Amino acid sequence: MNDAAPIVYLNGSFVPLPDAKVSVLDRGFIFGDGVYELVPVYGREPFRLPHHLARLQRSLDGIGLANPHSNAQWEAIIRDLIARQPFADQGVYFQITRGAAKRDHTFPQGVPPTVFMMSNPLATPTREQVERGVAVVTAEDNRWHRCDLKTISLLGNVLMRQLAAERGAVETVMFRDGFLTEASASNVLVVIGGEIVVPPKDNLILPGITYDAAVEFAAEARVPVVTRPVPKAEALAADEMWLTSSTKEVLAVTTVDGTPFAGGRPGPVFRKVWDVFQKRKPHAVTA
């Protein structure tokens, strides 16, 4: 058994996790002033890395923080970190904050950003979750209006995820002003009349990389996709509901607020898209 401390990346150096330290004045700690990404890795190969780096740039632009690296530099650091881990399937998490400075709400000038990256074993859905689906609860989406930015200020999402945990569910599916937005750590797609219906990418949902992959793979499976607002009543009466995220991949919902949903089992459209997803993963491993 290898008891060595995991190797992480911090501000240009690879160090054992216990040695990775940042200032208590770091704006990520003080204000939650930063952005992040999580890239799934299958067989040591990052999945859709260019898409993740494009979203990272969009988030950085959204908070007015300069990108400290080029895409080529990011890829080199990510691949170096992946190679230092003993496991093949990984979840690479990295975040950039506005750095350490005297506490002041305005942006500090001339302060280098803090860049941190770590990798953990990738926890994908279990065979039972894939075969039986999962439970969710619902709630009103009361978060801020820039959910399209992948920021480290995640308290609203944390509270929603805790609500699900307290009720024995894996996710909280949220609605704002009567329309489906997303879940606490996932995008949400529904199937109505053989079509996949997805909420539009606006400021109220995160533009999910796996959301995009599911839409792309649906086209490969010859399943039509419609993008439009989804009323709550329509979502809760849908033929199928799915969660998508970097760790959940594509996962069917079969219980909503303690009641069986859509017959209580994953539907046929889910099966088609899940099969394509597994085939398209690099060095795919069966969940």
Secondary structure, DSSP 8 states (H G I E B T S, - for coil): ------EEEETTEEEEGGG----TTBHHHHH--EEEEEEEEETTEESSHHHHHHHHHHHHHHHT---SS-HHHHHHHHHHHHHTSS-SSEEEEEEEE--B-SS-SS--SS---EEEEEEEE-----HHHHHH-EEEEEEE--S-S-TTS-BS--HHHHHHHHHHHHTT-SEEEEEETTEEEEETTBEEEEEETTEEEE---STTS---HHHHHHHHHHHHTT--EEES--BHHHHHT-SEEEEEETTTEEEEEEEETTEE-GGGS--HHHHHHHHHHHHHSTT----
